[in-house]
């Protein structure tokens, strides 16, 4: 596929968003969800997995910027609609490419969109992608959004790719997300369990929340609940759902506006 073809797909809204719930351990609630570009509707009919194109997009800086701008607006707009339909104040979590975060006017773009849609910046959470490295300008932009406007920051897929420990010194993260490979080994694999214990204690010492990804079995869920992990995400909690179907999940498990 050519760069122009992918660019045209982005601008024609061919990417469809899905949302996957994040569970808050100890509270039995879901007040956060992560949004994905899950499928692409092709011009000739049919769909393909979005990941096939995202792998190309993240290797091209121009496509990264075009896609990220579209994704940010689509995700926030859909979040506003979701909150209205469910009468809840859910937190929107979305993956952020470092190249986009490093743009000169990144902060202004985010703030303009938040003002335009009326979405609460304290209900927006960026998960910094491990796919690209973060520039010093990116660090400055993220810290400004976090410190001055209350936007949440998580280091995504901790332990993989560019999601390295050095970023924790520079970016004012609220938490880390464990790469799903960590959950895959617990609780049966003693070494994997020890690593998760160690990372959780490390995060606690730095006052960082921990979200465990890739939870697929009751045993894994119980392990992270007993660990007092902050949040969890995985198929046993909820699969990625089309936004229309996510409404029913949020209505069932979220703390709604009148209860908050």
Buried (B, 14 or more C-beta within 10 A) or exposed (E): EEEEEBBEBBEEEBBBBBBBBBBBBEEEBBBBBBBBBBBBBEEEEEEBEBEEBBEEBBEBBEBBBBBBBBBBBBBBBBBBBBBEBBEBBBBBBBBBBBBBBBBEEBBEBBBEBBEEBEBBBEBBBBBBBBBBEBBEEBBBBBBBBBEEBEBBBBBBBBBBEBBEEEBBEBBEBBBBBBBBEBBBBBBEEEEBBEBBEEBBEBBEEEEBBBBBBBBBBEEBBEBBBEBEBBBBBBEBBBEBBEBEEBBEBBBEBBBBEEEE
